Amino acid sequence: MDRTMRNPGRITTVIADDAKLMRDKLRVVCRNIAAIKIIGEVEDGRAAFDLCMAMEPDLLLSDVQMLGLTGMECADKLVAAGSKTHIVLCTSMGQAGIIKGYDKMIKPFHTEQLRAVLYAVFGDIVLATGA
């Protein structure tokens, strides 16, 4: 494993997206990776930042465009605050080019896309299937 998780065997995860439909889709994708444990869901970047600082998840899956604080602004603030949370920004194909310095997933999401993004960070743990 390339990264020390706070909860060995589980990747604690926060989902942040202002669209309920996208949060629901990310939740379904996450449930197909047995190692992921969702510990919170929020609708805006400010809430994502606050929750990540309070709960210190292993992973934040965040939309790029949100109210209050964008996903990029939230990610930058987390890094500046010294957070160890791994950040994956979720976006449409048209916005993919603006993401610099973070992993990304392009909508529409699917399990193998998330698994591939996370494999480099968390290693073999993401290869397990089921929920």
Secondary structure, 3 states (H helix, E strand, C coil): CCCCCCCCCCEEEEEECCCHHHHHHHHHHHHCECCEEEEEEECCHHHHHHHHHHHCCCEEEEECCCCCCCHHHHHHHHHHCCCCCEEEEEECHHHHHHCCCCEEEECCCCHHHHHHHHHHHHHHHHHCECC
